[in-house]
C-alpha cells in the first residue's frame, strides 16, 4: 500500500514536470506560485499604489500592507468578529443601499462602515494617503465586502471613490 502511494506521488510529480515543460502557461495557471513581497513591489506596485492582503483566522486575523517602501503587518480581530460586522453591514446595504450610504456619510454616524474601517484599514492609516490606490486581496468573507464604501470615523470621508 505504501509503495503504491509512493509510486502514485512519483507519477504525479513526473506529470507536473512534463506539463510545465510542454505547456508552461497552462502549468502556471493550474499550479501557480504565489508572488513574493519583493516581486509584488517590483512588478505590481508604483509609488501611488499599495496592496493590502488579509488572512482571516479563528483565533486572530492578519493583514499585510505592501508598498514600494516595504511591508507592514497588523493583527486584526478573529474571523467570527469580522464576519459579524460584515454581515451587519451587508444586511443594511441590501435593505436600502442608497439610504444606508446617505445616513453613513452624515457626521457623527456610528455605521458599521466605520467599525469595519477601524478594524481593516485604520491599522495602516499612517502609511496611506488620500491619493493612493489600494489593491485589496481579501480572504473568505472579505471578498463580499465593498471596501470602497468604508468610512473614516473622524470625518466620514469615503475611503475610495
Steps between C-alpha positions, in 0.01 A plus 500: 500500500780745593687410183186565290465843660867581440470388136188714451671806652802446278280466192316822592828685545625377161171602336520852650860541386407387148195731494715792607761419236254454211247769592637746757206742468246231590721369779536848650121539508431156639791488747584863562766626735405791726690822441756595760472847656809603301336400170178680598704813572690475171227381262165623636554817695588852407558789740125572523379141553499283810375147546327372813463124536275350767503154660213417736549256785287358779721635780634811328525642152782682326557755226811604315547830324753480218630823349810600308653596835446165674261262672306569819287245688204550733306268725122519447195367685407132458300387197181457707506865611568629151229275353250654741592853393498406131162330530350798682636743243395296196150454642464875547624566145265242350196636684537847352847568358441864406349594835767310695782677316328837538464448877854364541648813340345726762731635770484306826383181333583174678432286195661159472697648209700695758557194718618300201731784397642507854563125495627455143655825374585715804795283610676633188372859517845652553626322184215613272418827335187616319654476152614141529332212323425198713524149365304277736566125523207380712463170679177305553206729588704814426450419131136606547581831664482818289821656634439817300208588731693486827514826692762674708326576831656841570373672187268245334695525176462222246829308485480420129273641232 
